[in-house]
Amino acid sequence: MTESLRKLYEVVEDRKAHPQEGSYTCYLFSQGLDKICKKVGEESAEVIIAAKNGENTETVGEICDLLYHLVVLMAQQGISPDEIEELLSARAQKIGNLKKKHESDPNS
């Protein structure tokens, strides 16, 4: 993960451990997994819409919103940045390995 995302994760973890009144992050934690997942879904849709509109500035902002909500989800689920980095590194070793396309039988 980038240094900025690691710092964000640390702030989110701190808010989780030390709730502060008026904190949006604390609000999300207080609402639980369903609310956090709902926000991840909403932000994903907003990224798609912004990208389809071709407005890179808007798309960048929406990607930042999505990453923030994903970091909150990670913290809520106890997933560390190191776990993400480890899997991303393993996947990077597989670059160039194409998956076979699954073809379905239209007659079945």
PASEBA-1860 file (N, C-alpha, C; in nm, 3 decimals):
! residues 108
1> MTESLRKL> 0.084/-0.118/0.000/0.000/0.000/0.000/0.088/0.124/0.000 ~ 0.035/0.230/-0.052/0.112/0.354/-0.052/0.121/0.409/0.090 ~ 0.215/0.496/0.110/0.232/0.557/0.242/0.107/0.633/0.284 ~ 0.043/0.701/0.190/-0.079/0.776/0.220/-0.190/0.683/0.269 ~ -0.205/0.568/0.205/-0.308/0.473/0.249/-0.274/0.412/0.384 ~ -0.147/0.388/0.409/-0.107/0.337/0.541/-0.138/0.439/0.651 ~ -0.109/0.565/0.624/-0.140/0.670/0.722/-0.291/0.681/0.744 ~ -0.367/0.672/0.636/-0.513/0.674/0.649/-0.560/0.558/0.734
9> YEVVEDRK> -0.505/0.440/0.711/-0.541/0.323/0.790/-0.513/0.346/0.938 ~ -0.399/0.407/0.968/-0.363/0.435/1.107/-0.464/0.531/1.171 ~ -0.505/0.634/1.097/-0.604/0.729/1.148/-0.738/0.657/1.172 ~ -0.778/0.575/1.077/-0.904/0.502/1.090/-0.899/0.408/1.210 ~ -0.788/0.337/1.226/-0.772/0.248/1.341/-0.777/0.327/1.473 ~ -0.717/0.446/1.474/-0.721/0.530/1.593/-0.863/0.573/1.626 ~ -0.940/0.609/1.522/-1.081/0.649/1.543/-1.162/0.530/1.596 ~ -1.129/0.412/1.546/-1.199/0.291/1.593/-1.169/0.267/1.741
17> AHPQEGSY> -1.045/0.284/1.779/-1.004/0.261/1.918/-1.042/0.374/2.011 ~ -1.048/0.497/1.957/-1.075/0.615/2.039/-1.181/0.701/1.970 ~ -1.306/0.659/1.979/-1.414/0.733/1.911/-1.416/0.881/1.950 ~ -1.442/0.964/1.849/-1.450/1.107/1.870/-1.585/1.156/1.818 ~ -1.651/1.236/1.897/-1.779/1.291/1.858/-1.762/1.376/1.732 ~ -1.853/1.359/1.639/-1.850/1.436/1.515/-1.764/1.375/1.406 ~ -1.700/1.263/1.434/-1.614/1.198/1.335/-1.699/1.109/1.244 ~ -1.687/1.130/1.114/-1.760/1.048/1.018/-1.714/0.903/1.026
25> TCYLFSQG> -1.584/0.883/1.045/-1.530/0.747/1.059/-1.593/0.677/1.179 ~ -1.603/0.746/1.290/-1.664/0.688/1.409/-1.812/0.658/1.385 ~ -1.878/0.746/1.312/-2.018/0.723/1.276/-2.031/0.592/1.198 ~ -1.944/0.573/1.100/-1.951/0.449/1.021/-1.931/0.327/1.110 ~ -1.832/0.331/1.198/-1.810/0.217/1.288/-1.931/0.193/1.378 ~ -1.993/0.300/1.424/-2.109/0.285/1.513/-2.228/0.224/1.440 ~ -2.236/0.246/1.309/-2.347/0.192/1.229/-2.324/0.047/1.188 ~ -2.200/0.004/1.190/-2.170/-0.136/1.166/-2.141/-0.173/1.021
33> LDKICKKV> -2.122/-0.303/1.002/-2.080/-0.357/0.874/-2.177/-0.325/0.761 ~ -2.306/-0.336/0.785/-2.402/-0.310/0.677/-2.388/-0.170/0.621 ~ -2.371/-0.071/0.707/-2.357/0.068/0.662/-2.226/0.086/0.586 ~ -2.119/0.029/0.638/-1.989/0.041/0.573/-1.995/-0.023/0.435 ~ -2.053/-0.141/0.425/-2.065/-0.209/0.295/-2.153/-0.129/0.199 ~ -2.259/-0.070/0.251/-2.346/0.012/0.168/-2.267/0.129/0.109 ~ -2.184/0.193/0.190/-2.104/0.306/0.143/-2.001/0.261/0.039 ~ -1.940/0.144/0.059/-1.847/0.092/-0.040/-1.918/0.072/-0.173
41> GEESAEVI> -2.038/0.016/-0.169/-2.116/-0.003/-0.291/-2.152/0.128/-0.358 ~ -2.197/0.224/-0.280/-2.234/0.356/-0.335/-2.113/0.423/-0.400 ~ -2.001/0.419/-0.331/-1.881/0.484/-0.385/-1.831/0.412/-0.510 ~ -1.845/0.280/-0.515/-1.807/0.205/-0.635/-1.889/0.252/-0.754 ~ -2.020/0.266/-0.734/-2.107/0.313/-0.841/-2.069/0.454/-0.884 ~ -2.035/0.539/-0.789/-1.997/0.676/-0.822/-1.867/0.682/-0.902 ~ -1.774/0.591/-0.874/-1.651/0.582/-0.953/-1.685/0.545/-1.097 ~ -1.772/0.449/-1.113/-1.811/0.404/-1.247/-1.877/0.518/-1.325
49> IAAKNGEN> -1.969/0.588/-1.261/-2.039/0.699/-1.327/-1.942/0.809/-1.367 ~ -1.853/0.845/-1.275/-1.755/0.951/-1.305/-1.665/0.909/-1.421 ~ -1.622/0.784/-1.420/-1.535/0.736/-1.529/-1.609/0.739/-1.662 ~ -1.734/0.696/-1.661/-1.813/0.696/-1.784/-1.837/0.838/-1.834 ~ -1.843/0.935/-1.743/-1.862/1.075/-1.781/-1.733/1.137/-1.836 ~ -1.622/1.068/-1.817/-1.495/1.115/-1.872/-1.435/1.234/-1.800 ~ -1.478/1.257/-1.677/-1.425/1.369/-1.599/-1.320/1.317/-1.503 ~ -1.192/1.324/-1.542/-1.088/1.266/-1.459/-1.078/1.326/-1.319
57> TETVGEIC> -1.100/1.456/-1.308/-1.093/1.519/-1.176/-1.200/1.460/-1.085 ~ -1.320/1.446/-1.138/-1.429/1.385/-1.061/-1.399/1.239/-1.030 ~ -1.345/1.167/-1.126/-1.313/1.026/-1.107/-1.208/1.009/-0.997 ~ -1.107/1.094/-0.997/-1.003/1.088/-0.893/-1.065/1.108/-0.755 ~ -1.153/1.206/-0.743/-1.220/1.230/-0.615/-1.303/1.111/-0.570 ~ -1.374/1.051/-0.664/-1.457/0.936/-0.630/-1.372/0.814/-0.593 ~ -1.258/0.798/-0.662/-1.167/0.688/-0.626/-1.115/0.708/-0.484 ~ -1.083/0.832/-0.449/-1.037/0.861/-0.312/-1.146/0.827/-0.210
65> DLLYHLVV> -1.271/0.863/-0.242/-1.382/0.829/-0.152/-1.395/0.678/-0.136 ~ -1.382/0.605/-0.248/-1.392/0.459/-0.243/-1.278/0.399/-0.161 ~ -1.157/0.447/-0.184/-1.043/0.396/-0.107/-1.060/0.421/0.042 ~ -1.109/0.539/0.078/-1.135/0.569/0.219/-1.232/0.466/0.278 ~ -1.343/0.443/0.209/-1.444/0.350/0.262/-1.392/0.207/0.263 ~ -1.306/0.170/0.169/-1.244/0.038/0.172/-1.150/0.025/0.292 ~ -1.079/0.131/0.324/-0.991/0.129/0.441/-1.074/0.114/0.569 ~ -1.186/0.183/0.576/-1.275/0.166/0.692/-1.322/0.021/0.700
73> LMAQQGIS> -1.359/-0.037/0.587/-1.401/-0.178/0.584/-1.288/-0.269/0.630 ~ -1.167/-0.243/0.583/-1.052/-0.323/0.626/-1.037/-0.318/0.778 ~ -1.042/-0.198/0.834/-1.026/-0.183/0.979/-1.139/-0.251/1.054 ~ -1.261/-0.239/1.002/-1.376/-0.301/1.067/-1.362/-0.453/1.069 ~ -1.305/-0.507/0.964/-1.290/-0.653/0.951/-1.158/-0.705/1.008 ~ -1.073/-0.614/1.056/-0.945/-0.656/1.111/-0.845/-0.700/1.005 ~ -0.856/-0.642/0.886/-0.764/-0.673/0.776/-0.656/-0.566/0.773 ~ -0.532/-0.608/0.785/-0.422/-0.512/0.791/-0.372/-0.476/0.651
81> PDEIEELL> -0.310/-0.359/0.640/-0.247/-0.322/0.512/-0.143/-0.425/0.467 ~ -0.075/-0.487/0.564/0.026/-0.587/0.530/-0.037/-0.707/0.459 ~ -0.157/-0.747/0.500/-0.225/-0.858/0.433/-0.256/-0.823/0.288 ~ -0.300/-0.701/0.265/-0.331/-0.656/0.130/-0.203/-0.650/0.047 ~ -0.098/-0.592/0.104/0.029/-0.579/0.033/0.086/-0.717/-0.002 ~ 0.076/-0.810/0.089/0.128/-0.946/0.065/0.057/-1.012/-0.054 ~ -0.075/-1.002/-0.057/-0.149/-1.064/-0.167/-0.124/-0.991/-0.299 ~ -0.118/-0.858/-0.294/-0.088/-0.783/-0.416/0.050/-0.820/-0.471
89> SARAQKIG> 0.145/-0.836/-0.383/0.280/-0.875/-0.427/0.279/-1.014/-0.490 ~ 0.206/-1.105/-0.429/0.196/-1.241/-0.486/0.129/-1.237/-0.622 ~ 0.026/-1.157/-0.635/-0.044/-1.146/-0.763/0.043/-1.079/-0.869 ~ 0.127/-0.988/-0.828/0.216/-0.920/-0.923/0.313/-1.019/-0.989 ~ 0.344/-1.125/-0.918/0.433/-1.228/-0.971/0.366/-1.308/-1.082 ~ 0.233/-1.300/-1.089/0.157/-1.378/-1.187/0.120/-1.297/-1.310 ~ 0.170/-1.175/-1.320/0.135/-1.089/-1.434/0.171/-1.160/-1.563 ~ 0.079/-1.160/-1.655/0.101/-1.225/-1.783/0.034/-1.360/-1.794
97> NLKKKHES> -0.014/-1.412/-1.682/-0.085/-1.539/-1.685/-0.231/-1.512/-1.715 ~ -0.274/-1.541/-1.835/-0.412/-1.518/-1.873/-0.499/-1.634/-1.827 ~ -0.614/-1.600/-1.777/-0.711/-1.704/-1.741/-0.784/-1.746/-1.867 ~ -0.817/-1.872/-1.873/-0.893/-1.921/-1.988/-1.034/-1.871/-1.979 ~ -1.085/-1.830/-2.092/-1.223/-1.782/-2.099/-1.318/-1.899/-2.083 ~ -1.415/-1.882/-1.995/-1.515/-1.985/-1.974/-1.621/-1.972/-2.081 ~ -1.643/-2.078/-2.153/-1.745/-2.077/-2.255/-1.860/-2.165/-2.210 ~ -1.981/-2.114/-2.222/-2.097/-2.193/-2.183/-2.161/-2.253/-2.307
105> DPNS> -2.229/-2.363/-2.288/-2.299/-2.431/-2.396/-2.438/-2.373/-2.405 ~ -2.469/-2.299/-2.513/-2.602/-2.237/-2.525/-2.714/-2.338/-2.540 ~ -2.678/-2.465/-2.568/-2.779/-2.570/-2.586/-2.813/-2.642/-2.457 ~ -2.746/-2.608/-2.349/-2.776/-2.679/-2.224/-2.867/-2.600/-2.135
END
